[in-house]
Amino acid sequence: MPHRVLVIEDNRDIAGLVQMNLRDLSTNVDVAYNGREGLAMASRSDYNLVILDLMLPDMDGIEICRTLRNTKSYLPILMLTARTSELDRVLGLETGADDYLTKPFSIRELIARVRAIFRRVEAMTENGVVSESLIQRDGLEIDCEKHEVKLDGQSIALTSKEFDLLVHFARHPGRVYRREQLLDQVWGYGYDGYEHTVNSHINRLRTKIENNPTKPRYILTVWGVGYKFAEH
């Protein structure tokens, strides 16, 4: 079945370019040119991906992203923005975006990011979500279908990428991953210089699931190599 993609972008030239190139991937692409229309379309239809501009008329991408994360079951979101500051990028990821692309971007990189998201979601479905929808590890409970995490019975709010990272670790306790491997297997791509993205996500994840992030119980550092999930 072809993937269904919603592009929420007020610049009609950019929206048309993205729509045209995504159709080459055998996807069905819908376009919304303002925030409220885009949120309504995303809420009432089942899409495999939303490509979301940060700056939109009526309602910005941050608000749309937050709303979708609170009301929809898991829906991949790729955020586009003309902003380049680290704060804006982190804000987009913290609200639940799966990935972030800064304008101007190359169509080749956009296609690579979209393909990576599709591959990752399909791999999660085929390799674990169906067979192991509920993961329990030493007081940590991960519901893969509902995208919910509980620690000792208390709900933990994670961003989409933090959730994916935690699931990947929890499915393979004891296995050590280099940062480049995590970029490839969780983010779906690997670029030199992006290793700090892994570090920052693990640090934020630890602050949410560890009682003492400086002495982690779940996600352990293997010095000189990478990270692993503890074998409890």
N, C-alpha and C positions, 0 to 999 in steps of 0.2 A: 504494500500500500504506500502511495506517495506521502511524504511528510506534509503537514499543514503548518504554514508559517504566517504570523501576523507581523507586519512592519508598521510601527507607530512612529512616524517621522513627518514633520511639518514642511520640510524642504522637499518640494515635489520632484526636483531633479534627482536628489539623492535617493528618495523613495523609489522612483522609477528605475534607477540604475540597479539598486539592490534587488528589486522585484525581478527585473529582467535576468540578472545573473543567477539568482536563486532558482529560477525556473529551469535553468540548464542542469540543475541537480535533480530534476524530476520532482519538484515540490510544487504544491499549490500555495500561492502567495496572495494574501489579502493586505490591503493598505488602509491605514487610518491617518488622517492629517492633523488631528488634534488629540489632546489627552483624554477628554471625556468620551469621545467616540471610540478611541482605542481601548479604554478600560471596559466600555460596554461590550465591544466585540470580543475581547479576551475573556470576559466573564461569562458570556452566554454560549461560547463555542469551545470545542476541544482542539487546541492547537498543540503542536509538538515543540514549538519555539516561538517566543516573542522577541523581536528585535526592537529595542525601545530607545528612542532619543531622550536625553536628559532634559533638554530645554524645549518645552512644548507649550502651545497656547492652552489656556483653560486650566490645565492640571499638569504639573511637571512629572518627569519620569520617576523621581524618587517616591512621590506619593502613589503613583500607579504601581510601582514595584512593591511597596509596602502593602497596599490593598490586595494585590494578587496573592502575596505570600500568606495573608491572613484569611483569604476566602477561598482559594483554589487548592486542590491537591497539587502535587509537584508539577510545576510548569517551568521549563528552562527559560531563562531571560538573558539575552545578550544586550548590554547597554552601550549606546553610542553617545558620544559627547564631544563638543568642541573645546571643553575645558581640559586643561592639562595638569592641574595641580594634584599633588599626592592626596590632599584632603578630599577633593572631589571624587577621585578614583576610589579611595577607601570607603567614602560614604556610599557610593554606588554598590560596592561589594557588601558592605555591612547591612544594607537594606534587603539583600537577598539575591542580587544579580549573580548569575553564574560566571559571567565573563564581562570584560570591559574593553572597548575599542575606542581610541581617541581619533577624532577627525583632525586633519584629513587622513583617511585610511586607504590602503590598497584593496582592490576587489579580491586579489589573490589571498590576502591575509584574512579578509572577512569570510571567504569561502572555507579557508582552512579552519577557522574558529567554529563555523557552523557545522562542518563535517565532524569536528572533534566532539562537539556537544551531542550530535546524533549518535556517534559511536559509543560515547560514554553511557548515555541513557540506555541504549540497546544492550550494552554489555551488562549493565546493572540488572536489567530485566531478565536477560538470558542466564546470567551466572549467579543470581542470588536472590533477587527480590521475590521471585516466585517460590523457590525452594526453601529460602530462609528469610521470611518476611519479618520475623522477630528475633533479634540478636540480644542475648543476655550475657553480660560479662561482669561478674563481681560487683553487683549493685547497679550496674549501668544497663538500661533497657533501651534498645533502639528499634522502633517500629518503622520498617522501610517503606511500607505502603502508605502510612499516614504522615511520614516525614516528621516523626515525633521522637524526642529523646527524654528519658527520665533518669535521674540519679537518685537512688535510694527513695524512689517514689515521687520525687519532686520534678516537675517539668523544667526542661532546660531549653531556652530559645537559642537556636543556632541559625546562622545564615545558610543558604543553599550549599555553598562550597565547603563550609565547616562541616556540614552534615555529610556530604560526600566523602570528605577526608576521614571523618570518624568511622564511617561504614567500611571504607577500604581498610583501615587499620584493624578494626574489630573483626573483620572476616579472616584476617591472617595473623593471629597472635603469634608473637615470637619472630616473625619474619622481619628482617632489617631492610629498610628502603633508603636508597640515596635520594637526595633532593631531586635530581634529574629524573629518577624513576617515578616519583610522585607527580611531578609536572606532566609526564607523559601519560601516566595511568589514571590520574584523577582529573587533571585539567584537560588532558587530551592533546597536549602539544608540549614541546620543550624548546626553550630559547635561552641562549647564553645570557646571563645576567638576571634571569627571572627567579633564581633560587631564593632571593629575599622574599618573594611572594609566598613560598612554602613556609619559610621561617615565621613570617608575620601571622599567617593563618594558624600555624601550630601554637604560637604564643597566645593568640586570642582564644583558640579552642581550649587550651589548658586553663585559662582564667575562668572558663565556664564549667568545666567538668572536674577539675582537680581542686581538692580542699586546700592544698598547698602547691601552687604552680611551680615553686622552686624545688619541690621534692615530689615530682609527679608519680601518680599511682598507675596511670593507664598508658599515656604516651611517653615513652622513655627515649632519651638521647643516647645514641651509640657514638661515642666521641670518635671523630675522624672518619665516620662512615655516614650516619644519617639518623633515622628514627625507627622505633618499633613499638608495637602494642604489647604490653606486658602479658606474660603467660601466667594467669592466675589459677 
